[in-house]
Amino acid sequence: MELSYKARRRWSLVILLIGLPVYIVVAVTIVSNLDRPPVWLEFLVYVFLGFLWIAPFKFVFKGVGQSDPDAPEDD
């Protein structure tokens, strides 16, 4: 089932405004439970977790920044 353009825009807002802050708290909690690793390892964990949240939502964000393809053309 493919989402419409408007539905993808709405879901992307929900993900960015609610889901991302929750994910940031989870990521910081995970890193804080590692008992202060070296800076380079901490950086790698944050980079990995930063890319990890994108994977399941890639289809939602794809094309959201472009104009609506289903909108009627204005002359």
C-alpha atoms as a printed R data frame, in Angstrom:
   type eleno elety resid chain resno      x      y       z
1  ATOM     1    CA   MET     A     1  0.000  0.000   0.000
2  ATOM     2    CA   GLU     A     2  1.511  3.257  -1.116
3  ATOM     3    CA   LEU     A     3  0.838  6.439   0.839
4  ATOM     4    CA   SER     A     4 -0.448  9.521  -0.922
5  ATOM     5    CA   TYR     A     5  1.663 12.649  -1.049
6  ATOM     6    CA   LYS     A     6 -0.410 14.387   1.645
7  ATOM     7    CA   ALA     A     7 -0.249 11.342   3.921
8  ATOM     8    CA   ARG     A     8  3.533 11.130   3.529
9  ATOM     9    CA   ARG     A     9  3.841 14.837   4.409
10 ATOM    10    CA   ARG     A    10  1.721 14.376   7.521
11 ATOM    11    CA   TRP     A    11  3.571 11.259   8.633
12 ATOM    12    CA   SER     A    12  6.929 12.931   8.048
13 ATOM    13    CA   LEU     A    13  5.877 15.765  10.362
14 ATOM    14    CA   VAL     A    14  4.758 13.300  13.037
15 ATOM    15    CA   ILE     A    15  8.010 11.392  12.741
16 ATOM    16    CA   LEU     A    16 10.149 14.534  12.934
17 ATOM    17    CA   LEU     A    17  8.230 16.288  15.713
18 ATOM    18    CA   ILE     A    18  7.426 13.325  17.972
19 ATOM    19    CA   GLY     A    19  9.425 10.289  16.894
20 ATOM    20    CA   LEU     A    20 12.824 11.909  16.446
21 ATOM    21    CA   PRO     A    21 12.988 13.507  19.921
22 ATOM    22    CA   VAL     A    22 11.979 10.185  21.467
23 ATOM    23    CA   TYR     A    23 14.653  8.428  19.409
24 ATOM    24    CA   ILE     A    24 17.271 10.970  20.520
25 ATOM    25    CA   VAL     A    25 16.450 10.254  24.165
26 ATOM    26    CA   VAL     A    26 16.771  6.523  23.491
27 ATOM    27    CA   ALA     A    27 20.113  6.997  21.712
28 ATOM    28    CA   VAL     A    28 21.534  9.112  24.537
29 ATOM    29    CA   THR     A    29 20.337  6.542  27.066
30 ATOM    30    CA   ILE     A    30 22.056  3.748  25.140
31 ATOM    31    CA   VAL     A    31 25.339  5.657  24.983
32 ATOM    32    CA   SER     A    32 25.154  6.647  28.660
33 ATOM    33    CA   ASN     A    33 24.786  2.974  29.600
34 ATOM    34    CA   LEU     A    34 28.144  2.217  27.939
35 ATOM    35    CA   ASP     A    35 30.050  3.619  30.967
36 ATOM    36    CA   ARG     A    36 31.776  6.483  29.136
37 ATOM    37    CA   PRO     A    37 33.435  4.870  26.116
38 ATOM    38    CA   PRO     A    38 36.303  6.569  24.245
39 ATOM    39    CA   VAL     A    39 35.251  9.621  22.239
40 ATOM    40    CA   TRP     A    40 35.792  7.927  18.855
41 ATOM    41    CA   LEU     A    41 33.602  4.954  19.868
42 ATOM    42    CA   GLU     A    42 30.906  7.248  21.201
43 ATOM    43    CA   PHE     A    43 31.007  9.174  17.933
44 ATOM    44    CA   LEU     A    44 30.674  5.966  15.898
45 ATOM    45    CA   VAL     A    45 27.715  4.829  18.004
46 ATOM    46    CA   TYR     A    46 25.948  8.168  17.480
47 ATOM    47    CA   VAL     A    47 26.625  8.053  13.730
48 ATOM    48    CA   PHE     A    48 25.334  4.471  13.518
49 ATOM    49    CA   LEU     A    49 22.210  5.302  15.531
50 ATOM    50    CA   GLY     A    50 21.738  8.451  13.445
51 ATOM    51    CA   PHE     A    51 21.559  6.429  10.249
52 ATOM    52    CA   LEU     A    52 19.585  3.616  11.861
53 ATOM    53    CA   TRP     A    53 16.454  5.706  12.418
54 ATOM    54    CA   ILE     A    54 16.343  6.703   8.750
55 ATOM    55    CA   ALA     A    55 16.120  3.179   7.328
56 ATOM    56    CA   PRO     A    56 12.520  2.282   8.256
57 ATOM    57    CA   PHE     A    57 11.171  5.717   7.261
58 ATOM    58    CA   LYS     A    58 12.979  6.274   3.980
59 ATOM    59    CA   PHE     A    59  9.826  5.668   1.928
60 ATOM    60    CA   VAL     A    60  7.926  8.289   3.961
61 ATOM    61    CA   PHE     A    61 10.453 11.070   3.391
62 ATOM    62    CA   LYS     A    62 11.181 10.313  -0.262
63 ATOM    63    CA   GLY     A    63  9.867 13.149  -2.439
64 ATOM    64    CA   VAL     A    64  8.233 15.124   0.388
65 ATOM    65    CA   GLY     A    65 10.282 18.248  -0.338
66 ATOM    66    CA   GLN     A    66  9.073 18.408  -3.934
67 ATOM    67    CA   SER     A    67  5.808 19.811  -5.192
68 ATOM    68    CA   ASP     A    68  2.705 17.643  -5.103
69 ATOM    69    CA   PRO     A    69  2.739 15.390  -8.176
70 ATOM    70    CA   ASP     A    70 -1.054 14.928  -7.979
71 ATOM    71    CA   ALA     A    71 -1.860 18.655  -7.859
72 ATOM    72    CA   PRO     A    72 -3.454 20.172 -10.955
73 ATOM    73    CA   GLU     A    73 -1.122 22.246 -13.119
74 ATOM    74    CA   ASP     A    74 -1.619 26.032 -13.020
75 ATOM    75    CA   ASP     A    75 -1.314 27.798 -16.377
